[in-house]
Amino acid sequence: MITTDIFLRRGSEHDICEDYILNGKNPFPYVIVSDGCSSAKNTDIGARVLATCAKNILLEYDFVKFFLENTNGGDRYTSIYRSLGLTIIMNALTFIKTLKLDEQCLSATLIISFCLNNYVYTYVYGDGSVIYTDNFGTVVRKVTFPSNAPFYLIYMKDVNKEKEYIRKYGDEKKIIENIRINPNMVSKQYLKDLDVPTSFTHENKAGSPAVFRDLMYSDVTGSGILLVTSDGIETFVRTLTMEKYDHDDIINNITAFKNLGGVFVKRRLKKFLSEMARKKISHLDDLSIGGICHIGE
């Protein structure tokens, strides 16, 4: 059985949580994370609207048919990256107009993961991290932007907005990849053009080491766990000195699952954050993490 779970907590520097996260198991398992831009007014509402619109589109009765027909059964799933993003943002804009809010409130990142036929497909719009862990090791792929200004879906819906973004910030995003196949670690960074779908891959087969490829789908029928997170995971600091805390230790801790039953993400994160609090370590930005895993038949 494939199961999902999520965790959300406000960052210490925020009065209002600007992240939003959703999950479900019907008609198929999914996790959706949205992280609002702090400089945009009502971004907490925008993140909720964006995530909810993404959920509604995923759960439409003909989505699975559309996905399989337009991606050759999932093998070419990057082919719908842009069309899916545009559909989500146009639906979100319609909703925002009824609330009489400025469209800039939709300046928010969006990560969508869903499971079909035992594979998890993940789409990243903006920044954030995708983490895959199993008995053989862990891969962390972090999407950032050299300008520190994520390319939000709101820019995609308007050619002029897209051109303006590229003029101000450039046309590249950066992938930072850390792969640890116990006990060895390999790290690399590479740039991608904005119009190249943000997609990474790792595929796990039960009983054999993970195989890493260039597209992002994951076979979770073995021992694998897929986590998607907002960039709040990058903001852990020692409270007294504001010194940045070791990121590798954060990853090691949040992936140290003892039990995958029930609310496995909430249980692990609550324990981890309690341990961090005793050490006077906290996260400045909002923290949202969703997980998908296989827990047997």
C-alpha positions as CSV (number, residue, x, y, z in Angstrom):
1,M,0.0,0.0,0.0
2,I,1.2,3.5,-0.9
3,T,0.6,6.1,1.9
4,T,1.2,9.8,2.4
5,D,1.6,12.2,5.2
6,I,2.5,15.9,5.7
7,F,3.9,18.3,8.3
8,L,3.6,22.1,8.5
9,R,5.0,24.5,11.1
10,R,5.4,28.3,11.1
11,G,8.9,29.7,11.0
12,S,10.2,31.8,13.9
13,E,10.5,34.9,11.8
14,H,6.9,34.8,10.5
15,D,3.7,36.0,12.2
16,I,1.6,34.1,9.7
17,C,2.5,30.8,8.1
18,E,2.9,31.4,4.4
19,D,3.4,27.7,3.4
20,Y,0.5,25.4,2.7
21,I,0.5,21.7,2.1
22,L,-2.1,19.1,1.1
23,N,-2.2,15.3,0.8
24,G,-4.6,12.5,0.1
25,K,-4.9,8.9,-1.0
26,N,-7.9,8.9,-3.2
27,P,-8.2,8.4,-6.2
28,F,-4.4,8.1,-6.0
29,P,-1.8,9.2,-3.4
30,Y,-0.6,12.8,-3.7
31,V,1.3,15.5,-1.9
32,I,1.2,19.2,-2.8
33,V,3.4,21.9,-1.2
34,S,3.2,25.7,-1.8
35,D,5.4,28.3,-0.3
36,G,4.3,32.0,-0.6
37,C,6.7,34.9,-1.2
38,S,7.1,37.0,2.0
39,S,7.3,40.2,0.0
40,A,3.9,39.7,-1.7
41,K,0.8,40.9,0.1
42,N,-1.7,38.1,1.1
43,T,0.8,35.5,0.0
44,D,-0.5,33.1,2.6
45,I,-3.9,33.1,0.8
46,G,-2.2,32.8,-2.6
47,A,-0.3,29.7,-1.5
48,R,-3.6,28.1,-0.3
49,V,-5.3,28.9,-3.5
50,L,-2.5,27.6,-5.7
51,A,-2.2,24.3,-3.8
52,T,-6.0,23.9,-3.8
53,C,-6.3,24.6,-7.5
54,A,-3.5,22.0,-8.1
55,K,-5.4,19.5,-6.0
56,N,-8.7,20.1,-7.9
57,I,-7.0,19.6,-11.2
58,L,-5.3,16.4,-10.1
59,L,-8.6,15.0,-8.8
60,E,-10.6,15.8,-11.9
61,Y,-12.2,12.7,-13.3
62,D,-10.2,12.8,-16.6
63,F,-6.8,13.8,-15.3
64,V,-5.4,10.3,-15.2
65,K,-6.5,9.7,-18.8
66,F,-5.0,13.0,-19.9
67,F,-1.8,12.3,-18.1
68,L,-1.3,8.8,-19.5
69,E,-2.3,9.7,-23.1
70,N,-0.1,12.8,-23.2
71,T,3.0,11.3,-21.6
72,N,3.2,7.9,-23.3
73,G,2.0,6.2,-20.2
74,G,4.2,8.4,-18.0
75,D,7.5,7.8,-19.8
76,R,7.5,11.3,-21.2
77,Y,5.8,13.0,-18.3
78,T,7.9,16.2,-18.6
79,S,6.0,17.0,-21.8
80,I,3.0,18.3,-19.8
81,Y,5.1,20.3,-17.3
82,R,4.2,23.7,-18.8
83,S,0.6,22.9,-19.7
84,L,-0.2,21.6,-16.3
85,G,1.4,24.7,-14.7
86,L,-0.5,27.1,-16.9
87,T,-3.8,25.3,-16.2
88,I,-3.2,25.6,-12.4
89,I,-2.3,29.3,-12.5
90,M,-5.2,30.3,-14.8
91,N,-7.6,28.5,-12.4
92,A,-6.0,30.2,-9.4
93,L,-6.3,33.7,-11.1
94,T,-10.0,33.1,-11.7
95,F,-10.4,32.3,-8.0
96,I,-8.3,35.3,-6.8
97,K,-10.4,37.7,-8.9
98,T,-13.6,36.6,-7.0
99,L,-11.8,37.5,-3.7
100,K,-10.8,40.9,-5.1
101,L,-7.1,40.3,-4.4
102,D,-4.1,41.4,-6.4
103,E,-2.7,38.6,-8.6
104,Q,0.7,39.0,-7.0
105,C,-0.5,37.1,-4.0
106,L,0.0,34.1,-6.2
107,S,3.8,34.6,-6.1
108,A,4.4,31.2,-4.6
109,T,6.3,28.1,-5.3
110,L,4.5,24.8,-6.0
111,I,5.6,21.2,-5.8
112,I,3.3,18.4,-6.9
113,S,3.9,14.7,-6.3
114,F,1.4,12.0,-7.2
115,C,1.5,8.2,-7.5
116,L,0.2,6.3,-10.5
117,N,1.0,2.6,-11.3
118,N,3.5,2.5,-8.5
119,Y,5.6,5.5,-9.8
120,V,5.7,8.9,-8.1
121,Y,5.8,11.8,-10.6
122,T,7.0,15.1,-9.2
123,Y,6.7,18.6,-10.7
124,V,8.6,21.6,-9.2
125,Y,7.5,25.1,-10.1
126,G,9.9,27.5,-8.3
127,D,12.3,26.4,-5.6
128,G,12.3,23.6,-3.0
129,S,13.8,20.2,-2.4
130,V,13.0,16.6,-3.4
131,I,14.5,14.0,-1.2
132,Y,14.6,10.2,-1.8
133,T,15.9,7.8,0.8
134,D,16.0,4.0,1.0
135,N,18.2,1.3,2.7
136,F,21.1,2.0,0.3
137,G,21.3,5.8,0.6
138,T,19.8,9.2,0.1
139,V,19.5,11.7,-2.8
140,V,18.7,15.3,-2.2
141,R,18.0,17.6,-5.1
142,K,17.5,21.2,-4.3
143,V,16.1,23.7,-6.9
144,T,17.4,27.2,-6.4
145,F,17.8,30.3,-8.5
146,P,21.1,32.2,-8.9
147,S,19.2,35.5,-8.4
148,N,17.5,34.2,-5.3
149,A,14.2,35.1,-7.1
150,P,12.2,32.0,-7.9
151,F,10.4,31.8,-11.2
152,Y,6.8,31.5,-10.0
153,L,3.9,30.2,-12.1
154,I,2.4,33.8,-12.1
155,Y,5.3,34.7,-14.6
156,M,4.5,31.8,-16.9
157,K,0.9,32.9,-17.7
158,D,2.0,36.2,-19.4
159,V,4.7,36.4,-22.1
160,N,5.6,40.0,-21.1
161,K,6.0,39.0,-17.4
162,E,8.2,36.1,-18.4
163,K,10.4,38.4,-20.5
164,E,10.6,40.9,-17.7
165,Y,11.7,38.3,-15.2
166,I,14.4,37.0,-17.6
167,R,15.6,40.6,-18.2
168,K,15.9,41.2,-14.4
169,Y,17.0,37.9,-13.1
170,G,18.3,35.8,-16.0
171,D,17.0,32.6,-17.6
172,E,18.5,29.9,-15.5
173,K,17.7,27.8,-12.4
174,K,20.3,25.8,-10.4
175,I,20.0,22.2,-9.3
176,I,22.2,21.2,-6.3
177,E,22.4,17.5,-6.1
178,N,23.8,15.5,-3.2
179,I,23.8,11.7,-3.6
180,R,24.9,9.4,-0.7
181,I,25.1,5.7,-1.5
182,N,26.3,4.5,1.9
183,P,28.9,5.4,2.9
184,N,30.0,7.6,0.0
185,M,28.8,11.1,-0.9
186,V,28.8,12.6,-4.4
187,S,27.8,16.3,-4.9
188,K,27.3,18.3,-8.1
189,Q,25.6,21.5,-9.3
190,Y,24.3,22.3,-12.7
191,L,22.3,25.0,-14.4
192,K,19.1,24.6,-16.5
193,D,17.2,27.1,-18.7
194,L,13.9,28.2,-17.3
195,D,12.0,26.5,-20.1
196,V,13.5,23.1,-19.3
197,P,11.1,21.3,-16.9
198,T,12.4,21.0,-13.4
199,S,12.8,17.3,-13.2
200,F,15.2,14.9,-11.6
201,T,15.1,11.1,-11.2
202,H,15.9,8.3,-8.9
203,E,14.5,4.9,-9.3
204,N,14.7,2.2,-6.6
205,K,14.3,-1.5,-7.1
206,A,13.8,-3.6,-4.0
207,G,17.0,-5.5,-3.2
208,S,19.4,-3.4,-5.3
209,P,21.1,-0.1,-4.9
210,A,19.3,3.0,-6.2
211,V,19.9,4.0,-9.8
212,F,19.9,7.7,-10.5
213,R,18.7,9.2,-13.8
214,D,17.8,12.6,-15.3
215,L,14.0,12.5,-15.0
216,M,12.1,12.6,-11.8
217,Y,10.0,9.5,-11.3
218,S,10.4,7.1,-8.4
219,D,9.5,3.5,-8.0
220,V,8.4,3.3,-4.4
221,T,7.4,-0.3,-4.4
222,G,10.6,-1.2,-2.6
223,S,11.9,0.4,0.5
224,G,11.9,4.0,-0.8
225,I,10.5,7.2,0.8
226,L,10.0,10.3,-1.3
227,L,9.9,13.7,0.6
228,V,9.1,17.1,-0.9
229,T,9.9,20.2,1.1
230,S,9.7,24.0,0.9
231,D,13.0,25.9,1.3
232,G,12.3,26.3,5.0
233,I,14.5,23.3,5.5
234,E,17.4,25.5,4.6
235,T,16.9,28.0,7.4
236,F,17.8,26.1,10.6
237,V,20.1,28.2,12.8
238,R,21.6,28.2,16.3
239,T,19.3,30.6,18.1
240,L,21.9,32.3,20.2
241,T,24.4,33.0,17.5
242,M,22.3,32.8,14.3
243,E,24.9,30.5,12.9
244,K,23.6,28.3,10.1
245,Y,23.1,24.7,11.2
246,D,24.6,21.8,9.3
247,H,22.2,20.9,6.5
248,D,23.5,17.3,6.1
249,D,22.5,16.7,9.8
250,I,19.1,18.1,9.1
251,I,18.6,15.7,6.2
252,N,19.9,12.7,8.2
253,N,17.5,13.4,11.0
254,I,14.3,14.0,9.0
255,T,14.9,10.8,7.0
256,A,15.6,8.7,10.1
257,F,12.2,7.0,10.0
258,K,11.7,4.2,12.6
259,N,8.1,3.4,11.6
260,L,6.3,4.2,8.4
261,G,2.8,3.5,9.7
262,G,0.2,6.2,10.3
263,V,1.4,9.8,10.5
264,F,5.0,8.9,9.8
265,V,6.1,12.4,8.7
266,K,4.4,14.2,11.6
267,R,5.8,11.8,14.1
268,R,9.4,12.1,12.8
269,L,9.3,15.9,12.4
270,K,7.8,16.5,15.9
271,K,10.5,14.4,17.5
272,F,13.2,16.0,15.5
273,L,12.1,19.6,16.2
274,S,11.8,18.8,19.9
275,E,15.4,17.6,19.9
276,M,16.4,20.7,18.0
277,A,14.6,23.0,20.5
278,R,16.6,21.4,23.4
279,K,19.8,22.3,21.5
280,K,18.4,25.8,20.9
281,I,18.2,25.3,17.1
282,S,15.2,26.6,15.2
283,H,14.0,27.2,11.6
284,L,13.5,30.8,10.6
285,D,11.2,30.2,7.6
286,D,8.0,28.1,7.5
287,L,8.6,24.4,7.2
288,S,6.4,22.2,5.1
289,I,7.3,18.6,4.3
290,G,5.2,15.9,2.5
291,G,6.0,12.2,2.1
292,I,5.0,9.3,0.0
293,C,6.1,5.7,0.8
294,H,5.2,2.1,0.4
295,I,4.3,0.2,3.6
296,G,3.5,-3.3,2.2
297,E,0.3,-4.8,1.0
